[in-house]
Amino acid sequence: MRKVAAEKYRDIDFSRARRGAVVKLEPGKTKISIRLDNTVLEYFRDLVNKAGGGNYQTLINDALLEYVHRRSTLDIVREVVREELAPYAAGRGSNNGIQPSAQKTRRGRCRR
């Protein structure tokens, strides 16, 4: 019969063992498992190595936060621009701001 890898530890007495320290998570953070491309991991690990140490996971988190903030800021700017341009588009009539000379005819060609 084949020996199991844990067989050599069968004689160890764990009856008086105590659990080690449990690292508490920072508030506002959740532990997850995620699959990333090797290229992404290598990039952030190289950044940490060049900086002389640190945590590559923190760098990935910071990059994701920056992306979220940039996207939300971009969405806000787009909304403000649309609101500011709305009165100008309404004053041009039903052609939605397109010059009459650039409107397409029924055949798909532009009128001149």
N, C-alpha and C positions, 0 to 999 in steps of 0.2 A: 504494500500500500504506500502511496505517495505521502510524504510529510508536508504539512501545511506550514507556511512561513511563520505563523504565530506560535507554532508548536514549542519553540525554544523558550517562549515567555510564559508557558503554562505553569511553571513552578514559582513564579513571583507572587508574593503575598501583598495584595493591594488593600487589605482590610483596614490598615491604619493610614492609608493615603489621604491626602487632602487636595482639594482642587486648587489649582494655581489662580493667579490674579486674572480677572476678566477685564479686558480692555473695553471701557465704555465708549460708545459712539458719541461724537459731538452732536449737540442739539441741532436739528435742522438737516441732518444727514441720514441717509439710508444706505445700508450695505446691500449691494446687488452683485449679481454675476453678469458680465457682459462679454461678448466676443468682439474683439477688434482685430483689424488686419495687422499682421506682423510689422508691416511698414510703419504703421501709426505708433505701435509700441516702441519700435527701434528709434523712431524720431524723438519721442519724449524721453526715453531712457538716455539717449545721446545728449539731449539738452541738460539733463540732470548731471551726467558725468562731466560735461564741459564746465558746468557751474561749480563743480567740486562737491556735489552732494545734494540731497534733497529727496523729494518724493515725486516720482513721475505721475502718480495718480492725481496728485494735487494740480500738476500742470495740465493734465487732461481736463480736470474739473474746471479750472480757470479758463481754458480755451472754450469749453462748452458754454460757460456763463457769459463770456464775451460775445459769443455768437448769438445767444438769446437776447442779450441787451441790445446788440446792434440791430437784430431783426425787429425788435419791438420799437426801437427808435425810428427805424426806417418806415415802419407801418404808421407811426404817429405823424411823421413828416408828410407821407403820402396823403393821409387823411386831411391834414391842415391845408395842403396845397389844393386838394379837391374842393374843400370848403371855400377857399379864397377864390378859386376860379369859377365856381358855380354861378355867381351873378353874371359873369361875362358870357358864359355858355348859354344861359337862359335868354339873354338879350339878342342873340343871333338868330333866333327862330327855330324851326323844326329840323334844320340841317345839321344840328349838333356841332356847330362851329366850323363846318367844312365850307370852303368858298364855293359859290355856285358854279364857277368855271371848272372846279375839280370834281363836281358830283358826277357819278357814273350814270350813263343812260341805261335803258333797259337791256341793251345788247352788251353791256359791260365795258363800253368805251367811254372815255371822258369827253364831256362836251367842251367846246372851246368858246 
